[in-house]
């Protein structure tokens, strides 16, 4: 009986040790995957003066760092770029030989997505914090954002978040804001855009 108990304990200890090792390997993989596009993020963030943590948080939410991701509506790559956005970016950057499939290239995808984020952040610069507005626009479009910008929500980001009528968009905005704060531990913002501002 004592031998059987020792054997059961030894097997249980072995299984626990294997589980701890597996969790450690998984955690290492997740961190490696999240950091694998840092150069592209930092380069595009510097080029367009957008805080890198915001860009990284959008990538985390949009594609979970999968450069080959394809969305339900045809969005492509890390930042899930739509064809219309890609054409607008390519025109603004004067890229003569641009194909939509170029967005599978992480560098081009992140540059295009960061350019678009900058455009959206500037669109809402007269608010107390343009980030939630820009994120809602990135996810649900300008028409919906304008519907939600009523009364004090026109300039107050907390009121705006409360006015978001789509639960999925509200969750999208809040999850990126939270994740952005997580990534801020790694980078100093290019421009101080405080997510907790009221």
Backbone bond lengths (Angstrom), bond angles and torsions (degrees), N, CA, C in turn:
res aa  C-N    CA-C-N  psi(-1)  N-CA   C-N-CA  omega(-1)  CA-C   N-CA-C  phi
1 X - - - 1.455 - - 1.530 111.35 -
2 X 1.351 117.15 -42.73 1.458 121.19 -179.63 1.526 110.13 -65.72
3 X 1.362 117.12 -39.26 1.458 120.04 178.46 1.528 110.78 -62.57
4 X 1.341 117.09 -41.41 1.465 121.03 179.35 1.524 110.97 -64.01
5 X 1.340 117.75 -39.85 1.462 121.80 179.75 1.523 109.79 -65.31
6 X 1.348 116.53 -43.89 1.459 120.10 178.23 1.528 110.59 -62.58
7 X 1.323 116.78 -40.31 1.452 121.18 179.83 1.534 111.13 -64.63
8 X 1.323 116.95 -41.23 1.467 121.60 178.78 1.523 109.51 -64.64
9 X 1.330 117.57 -44.63 1.464 121.68 178.47 1.527 111.24 -62.92
10 X 1.323 117.15 -41.21 1.467 121.00 179.62 1.531 110.24 -63.79
11 X 1.342 116.16 -43.25 1.462 119.95 178.66 1.532 110.83 -65.50
12 X 1.318 116.05 -41.54 1.476 119.82 179.31 1.527 110.14 -64.08
13 X 1.325 117.15 -42.29 1.466 120.82 179.04 1.521 110.12 -63.53
14 X 1.331 115.94 -40.69 1.467 120.21 179.13 1.537 110.40 -62.97
15 X 1.320 117.24 -44.12 1.469 121.67 179.51 1.538 110.03 -63.53
16 X 1.319 117.30 -41.81 1.468 121.35 179.35 1.526 110.37 -63.46
17 X 1.320 116.44 -42.80 1.471 120.46 178.82 1.530 110.04 -63.23
18 X 1.335 117.19 -43.16 1.470 120.42 177.40 1.525 111.07 -61.51
19 X 1.321 117.07 -39.88 1.460 120.49 179.41 1.525 111.20 -65.23
20 X 1.328 116.80 -41.22 1.469 121.14 178.41 1.528 109.90 -63.25
21 X 1.312 116.64 -42.58 1.466 120.64 178.26 1.531 109.96 -63.44
22 X 1.331 116.90 -44.43 1.469 120.86 -179.79 1.528 111.01 -61.88
23 X 1.322 117.38 -42.60 1.465 120.93 178.46 1.534 109.92 -63.37
24 X 1.318 116.72 -41.52 1.467 120.60 178.11 1.517 112.16 -62.27
25 X 1.328 116.29 -43.59 1.468 120.48 178.60 1.528 109.79 -64.35
26 X 1.341 116.77 -43.71 1.467 120.39 178.86 1.529 110.99 -61.19
27 X 1.316 116.90 -43.57 1.467 120.63 179.67 1.530 110.70 -63.26
28 X 1.313 116.86 -41.36 1.460 120.86 176.97 1.528 110.49 -61.32
29 X 1.335 117.11 -44.33 1.463 121.81 179.54 1.523 111.22 -61.62
30 X 1.325 117.48 -44.82 1.469 121.61 -179.21 1.531 110.04 -61.99
31 X 1.315 117.28 -45.93 1.467 120.88 179.39 1.527 110.88 -64.99
32 X 1.330 117.02 -41.33 1.461 120.06 177.69 1.520 110.49 -61.64
33 X 1.338 116.85 -45.44 1.461 121.19 -179.34 1.528 110.68 -62.51
34 X 1.332 117.49 -43.65 1.462 121.41 179.74 1.529 112.27 -65.47
35 X 1.308 117.37 -28.29 1.464 120.53 -178.31 1.529 112.99 -95.01
36 X 1.328 117.92 -3.75 1.460 120.63 -172.66 1.530 114.18 -70.58
37 X 1.337 118.64 -14.84 1.465 121.10 179.21 1.524 112.16 -116.56
38 X 1.316 116.22 20.50 1.462 120.47 -178.00 1.533 112.76 -59.86
39 X 1.326 117.72 -39.24 1.471 119.44 -179.70 1.523 111.48 -62.15
40 X 1.332 116.19 -44.22 1.460 120.27 178.68 1.531 110.69 -64.17
41 X 1.323 116.51 -41.03 1.467 121.56 -179.75 1.526 110.37 -64.44
42 X 1.320 116.66 -47.71 1.467 120.41 -178.78 1.532 111.48 -64.77
43 X 1.327 116.68 -38.50 1.461 120.39 179.71 1.535 111.25 -65.41
44 X 1.319 116.95 -49.26 1.471 120.66 -179.40 1.523 110.99 -67.18
45 X 1.318 117.14 -37.32 1.469 121.11 178.83 1.514 111.21 -63.00
46 X 1.318 116.18 -41.38 1.466 119.95 178.22 1.528 110.70 -67.89
47 X 1.313 116.48 -41.34 1.467 120.91 -178.28 1.533 111.65 -61.67
48 X 1.340 116.64 -41.22 1.466 120.54 -174.80 1.529 113.87 -106.92
49 X 1.324 116.18 4.97 1.463 121.63 178.33 1.537 112.26 56.09
50 X 1.315 114.50 52.96 1.459 122.10 176.33 1.528 107.08 -120.83
51 X 1.289 116.19 137.97 1.465 120.20 -179.37 1.531 110.58 -59.02
52 X 1.335 118.65 125.70 1.466 121.54 -177.75 1.523 113.69 -57.53
53 X 1.302 117.61 -35.33 1.473 120.41 -178.82 1.520 111.36 -61.72
54 X 1.330 117.74 -34.29 1.466 120.80 178.41 1.525 109.31 -67.85
55 X 1.315 116.45 -45.44 1.462 120.72 -179.82 1.525 109.89 -60.66
56 X 1.312 116.18 -46.97 1.465 120.09 -178.58 1.528 111.06 -63.70
57 X 1.318 117.43 -39.20 1.461 120.78 179.14 1.528 111.40 -66.15
58 X 1.327 117.23 -36.84 1.473 120.27 176.62 1.529 109.55 -65.08
59 X 1.321 117.08 -43.72 1.465 120.55 178.17 1.525 110.24 -60.97
60 X 1.314 116.15 -44.09 1.471 120.86 178.21 1.529 110.29 -55.62
61 X 1.310 117.05 -46.07 1.478 121.52 -176.48 1.522 112.08 -76.02
62 X 1.320 117.42 -38.79 1.457 120.65 -175.13 1.529 113.30 -75.71
63 X 1.328 118.32 -42.85 1.472 119.72 -171.82 1.526 114.71 -134.86
64 X 1.313 116.82 -2.12 1.479 120.01 -174.49 1.528 110.85 52.53
65 X 1.351 115.26 37.53 1.463 123.60 175.20 1.527 113.58 67.58
66 X 1.328 116.46 29.08 1.461 121.77 176.15 1.536 108.90 -100.16
67 X 1.329 118.08 107.04 1.469 120.14 -177.21 1.527 113.18 -68.54
68 X 1.327 118.05 -14.05 1.457 122.16 -179.46 1.532 112.83 -102.25
69 X 1.313 116.87 11.41 1.465 120.39 -178.44 1.527 110.47 -65.13
70 X 1.327 114.62 139.84 1.470 121.91 175.09 1.523 106.51 -127.82
71 X 1.340 115.87 124.94 1.452 121.20 -178.50 1.519 112.90 -82.87
72 X 1.318 115.59 170.96 1.468 122.63 -178.56 1.522 112.71 -63.33
73 X 1.318 117.26 -27.21 1.463 120.96 -178.57 1.532 111.92 -104.27
74 X 1.342 115.89 14.78 1.453 119.46 177.19 1.513 114.80 93.36
75 X 1.325 118.07 10.03 1.467 121.19 177.20 1.528 108.58 -66.97
76 X 1.332 114.80 147.69 1.467 119.26 -175.09 1.520 112.25 -126.35
77 X 1.324 114.31 141.34 1.454 122.82 165.89 1.509 116.97 79.52
78 X 1.321 113.79 -165.73 1.457 122.49 -173.73 1.522 113.44 -54.38
79 X 1.332 116.90 -44.40 1.463 120.87 -176.01 1.527 112.13 -103.74
80 X 1.343 116.22 10.75 1.462 122.72 175.95 1.525 111.95 50.79
81 X 1.310 114.75 65.08 1.466 122.95 -175.87 1.532 110.41 -83.46
82 X 1.336 115.27 132.57 1.464 122.22 175.69 1.531 109.54 -82.42
83 X 1.339 117.17 154.23 1.477 120.27 179.91 1.531 113.08 -56.85
84 X 1.321 118.11 -41.39 1.470 119.76 -178.66 1.525 111.06 -63.99
85 X 1.313 116.99 -40.54 1.466 120.79 178.23 1.524 110.25 -64.78
86 X 1.328 115.88 -42.11 1.470 120.23 -179.69 1.533 110.80 -62.54
87 X 1.332 116.69 -43.63 1.466 119.48 179.19 1.533 110.99 -64.33
88 X 1.322 116.36 -41.14 1.473 120.10 179.05 1.531 110.56 -62.29
89 X 1.326 116.26 -45.10 1.471 121.47 179.29 1.535 110.34 -63.11
90 X 1.343 116.29 -46.92 1.466 120.22 -178.60 1.529 110.30 -60.51
91 X 1.326 117.06 -39.11 1.456 120.64 177.81 1.515 111.76 -66.63
92 X 1.324 116.36 -44.30 1.466 121.02 -179.63 1.531 111.35 -64.10
93 X 1.334 115.95 -33.00 1.463 120.58 -179.19 1.532 112.18 -90.46
94 X 1.333 116.34 -1.62 1.469 122.59 -179.35 1.531 111.96 57.17
95 X 1.337 115.27 46.86 1.454 121.01 177.20 1.523 108.32 -89.55
96 X 1.302 117.30 104.43 1.458 121.49 -176.47 1.516 113.63 -67.52
97 X 1.302 117.38 -45.51 1.460 122.11 -175.73 1.526 109.50 -105.65
98 X 1.321 116.21 73.31 1.461 119.91 -179.62 1.517 109.80 -115.51
99 X 1.325 116.21 128.97 1.466 122.42 174.44 1.524 107.69 -115.29
100 X 1.313 115.76 144.29 1.463 120.32 -178.62 1.531 111.36 -55.94
101 X 1.321 117.48 -32.85 1.470 120.88 179.24 1.527 111.97 -66.64
102 X 1.352 117.92 -15.06 1.463 120.65 175.01 1.522 111.26 -60.84
103 X 1.337 116.19 -18.83 1.469 119.72 -178.78 1.528 112.78 -72.55
104 X 1.317 117.75 -7.59 1.467 119.58 171.47 1.528 110.07 -75.05
105 X 1.322 116.83 -15.60 1.463 122.27 174.84 1.532 107.16 -75.66
106 X 1.333 118.57 116.66 1.462 120.70 -176.12 1.529 114.00 -54.70
107 X 1.331 117.33 -39.90 1.464 119.92 -178.46 1.530 111.38 -61.98
108 X 1.326 116.31 -47.06 1.470 120.19 -179.65 1.525 111.41 -68.68
109 X 1.312 116.78 -38.98 1.457 120.64 -179.58 1.516 111.17 -63.45
110 X 1.321 116.18 -47.63 1.463 120.18 -179.57 1.524 110.62 -66.51
111 X 1.311 117.09 -37.41 1.463 119.05 178.23 1.535 110.23 -64.54
112 X 1.320 116.82 -45.48 1.465 120.67 179.54 1.532 110.85 -63.29
113 X 1.318 117.02 -46.64 1.460 120.73 -179.48 1.518 112.98 -64.43
114 X 1.318 116.71 -37.21 1.462 120.78 178.99 1.529 110.42 -70.51
115 X 1.324 116.62 -39.76 1.470 120.90 174.72 1.526 110.06 -57.59
116 X 1.324 115.97 -44.37 1.462 120.77 -179.37 1.534 111.16 -67.10
117 X 1.324 116.60 -42.33 1.476 119.84 176.75 1.523 110.65 -58.89
118 X 1.336 116.86 -43.27 1.464 120.57 178.96 1.525 110.59 -59.98
119 X 1.316 115.94 -43.50 1.463 121.10 178.07 1.534 110.21 -58.34
120 X 1.322 116.63 -44.27 1.465 120.52 -179.64 1.526 111.77 -69.23
121 X 1.312 117.57 -40.22 1.468 120.62 177.94 1.526 110.82 -61.27
122 X 1.319 116.62 -40.43 1.467 120.35 177.95 1.530 111.25 -67.08
123 X 1.316 116.39 -34.00 1.465 121.59 179.82 1.529 111.16 -59.45
124 X 1.325 116.76 -32.99 1.469 121.57 -175.99 1.525 112.62 -112.39
125 X 1.317 116.98 26.17 1.463 121.11 -176.13 1.521 113.88 -66.19
126 X 1.324 118.83 -17.31 1.462 120.74 179.89 1.527 112.93 -88.72
127 X 1.315 116.48 12.14 1.469 121.25 175.20 1.524 108.76 -97.14
128 X 1.320 116.36 170.69 1.467 118.68 179.06 1.524 112.35 -71.20
129 X 1.325 117.43 -20.54 1.459 122.67 177.95 1.526 107.90 -160.43
130 X 1.310 118.12 103.05 1.469 120.31 -174.15 1.529 115.48 -70.09
131 X 1.310 117.91 -13.95 1.468 120.63 -173.10 1.528 113.10 -60.51
132 X 1.338 120.68 -52.79 1.474 118.46 179.69 1.531 113.14 -59.78
133 X 1.320 117.10 -37.73 1.461 120.91 178.05 1.528 110.56 -63.30
134 X 1.330 116.03 -46.77 1.465 120.95 -179.15 1.526 110.92 -63.41
135 X 1.320 117.20 -41.15 1.464 120.51 179.15 1.522 111.42 -65.33
136 X 1.325 117.32 -41.80 1.467 120.55 177.59 1.526 110.23 -63.27
137 X 1.318 116.90 -39.60 1.455 121.86 177.74 1.531 110.07 -64.90
138 X 1.321 117.65 -43.85 1.468 123.03 178.80 1.522 110.07 -57.80
139 X 1.329 116.73 -37.45 1.458 122.16 -175.56 1.525 113.85 -88.61
140 X 1.329 117.69 -45.89 1.466 121.17 -170.59 1.521 114.30 -114.33
141 X 1.321 117.66 -8.24 1.455 121.02 177.82 1.521 113.73 94.18
142 X 1.323 113.96 156.94 1.468 121.31 -176.49 1.526 112.79 -62.42
143 X 1.319 118.20 -39.63 1.459 120.76 -179.01 1.510 112.49 -56.96
144 X 1.312 117.33 -42.62 1.467 120.83 178.52 1.522 111.22 -69.42
145 X 1.328 116.86 -40.74 1.466 120.06 178.67 1.527 110.15 -58.88
146 X 1.322 116.55 -43.09 1.469 119.60 179.58 1.527 111.68 -62.88
147 X 1.323 117.76 -34.71 1.475 121.09 176.40 1.528 111.06 -65.64
148 X 1.330 116.39 -34.96 1.467 120.53 -176.39 1.525 112.63 -84.43
149 X 1.306 117.48 -12.92 1.471 121.63 -179.36 1.535 109.42 -86.33
150 X 1.317 116.12 70.70 1.460 121.96 -179.24 1.529 109.95 -112.63
151 X 1.334 115.88 144.09 1.459 123.67 177.42 1.522 110.82 53.77
152 X 1.336 116.65 -125.55 1.469 118.68 -177.63 1.528 112.33 -71.43
153 X 1.331 116.99 -17.18 1.471 120.64 178.34 1.523 111.68 -67.68
154 X 1.329 116.87 -9.55 1.466 120.65 177.77 1.521 110.98 -63.90
155 X 1.323 116.90 -34.39 1.469 120.10 -178.64 1.526 113.71 -128.93
156 X 1.325 119.05 -12.03 1.463 122.52 -177.43 1.520 109.61 -100.64
157 X 1.328 116.30 112.07 1.464 120.01 -173.51 1.525 113.19 -64.14
158 X 1.327 118.22 -34.21 1.461 119.71 178.83 1.532 111.06 -66.02
159 X 1.317 115.91 -42.46 1.460 120.25 176.32 1.528 110.38 -65.46
160 X 1.319 116.22 -38.58 1.460 120.45 178.54 1.528 110.68 -60.06
161 X 1.333 116.93 -48.10 1.467 120.42 -179.81 1.529 110.20 -58.05
162 X 1.327 116.81 -39.73 1.470 120.48 177.69 1.530 111.68 -64.27
163 X 1.324 117.39 -29.86 1.469 121.87 -177.73 1.534 113.21 -81.10
164 X 1.310 118.23 -13.13 1.467 120.21 -178.76 1.516 108.47 -62.71
165 X 1.322 115.55 120.59 1.465 121.68 -174.19 1.520 114.31 -86.35
166 X 1.322 117.20 -19.21 1.460 119.87 179.41 1.528 108.97 -92.57
167 X 1.342 118.07 115.40 1.474 119.18 179.03 1.528 112.90 -55.80
168 X 1.335 116.84 -36.77 1.471 118.78 -178.77 1.530 111.09 -67.54
169 X 1.332 117.86 -36.00 1.463 120.37 178.74 1.526 110.61 -72.44
170 X 1.323 116.82 -39.76 1.465 119.91 177.47 1.538 109.68 -60.81
171 X 1.322 116.08 -44.74 1.468 120.51 178.59 1.527 110.38 -64.13
172 X 1.333 116.91 -39.88 1.459 122.98 178.34 1.525 110.31 -58.09
173 X 1.331 116.58 -51.58 1.467 121.70 -178.82 1.527 110.21 -60.96
174 X 1.321 116.70 -49.43 1.468 120.20 -175.97 1.529 112.04 -66.13
175 X 1.336 117.03 -36.77 1.470 118.63 -179.71 1.526 111.10 -69.17
176 X 1.332 117.35 -37.37 1.471 119.53 178.82 1.522 110.57 -69.98
177 X 1.325 117.39 -40.15 1.468 120.33 177.11 1.531 109.67 -59.14
178 X 1.320 116.18 -45.21 1.476 120.26 179.92 1.527 111.18 -64.71
179 X 1.320 116.82 -44.10 1.461 120.61 -178.85 1.527 111.06 -67.91
180 X 1.313 116.12 -35.27 1.459 120.62 177.24 1.529 110.25 -59.24
181 X 1.303 116.52 -43.15 1.468 119.91 177.88 1.521 111.04 -61.67
182 X 1.326 117.02 -35.23 1.470 121.90 176.52 1.539 110.17 -63.39
183 X 1.333 116.99 -44.86 1.461 120.95 -178.29 1.521 112.93 -73.37
184 X 1.292 117.67 -23.06 1.463 119.54 -179.85 1.524 112.03 -60.71
185 X 1.304 117.11 -21.91 1.464 120.15 177.60 1.536 110.98 -64.01
186 X 1.347 116.82 -21.40 1.461 120.71 -178.01 1.520 113.45 -93.59
187 X 1.322 117.84 -28.89 1.457 121.76 -173.95 1.506 111.44 -129.00
188 X 1.313 115.18 148.07 1.462 120.68 168.02 1.522 105.74 -85.68
189 X 1.306 118.03 132.89 1.468 118.71 -179.40 1.527 112.05 -60.59
190 X 1.340 115.38 143.15 1.457 121.41 174.56 1.518 108.24 -66.02
191 X 1.302 115.70 -41.46 1.455 122.74 178.55 1.522 106.15 -134.07
192 X 1.295 118.38 131.24 1.452 121.16 -176.00 1.527 110.28 -71.23
193 X 1.334 115.62 100.76 1.461 122.01 176.44 1.519 106.53 -117.23
194 X 1.315 117.04 96.65 1.453 122.46 -173.08 1.525 110.59 -77.58
195 X 1.346 115.75 119.07 1.460 120.42 179.83 1.522 112.53 -73.22
196 X 1.301 118.23 -23.01 1.463 121.18 -175.89 1.505 112.79 -92.36
197 X 1.292 117.37 8.62 1.451 122.75 -177.58 1.521 110.44 -66.99
198 X 1.311 118.33 138.16 1.477 120.60 178.00 1.500 111.05 -105.48
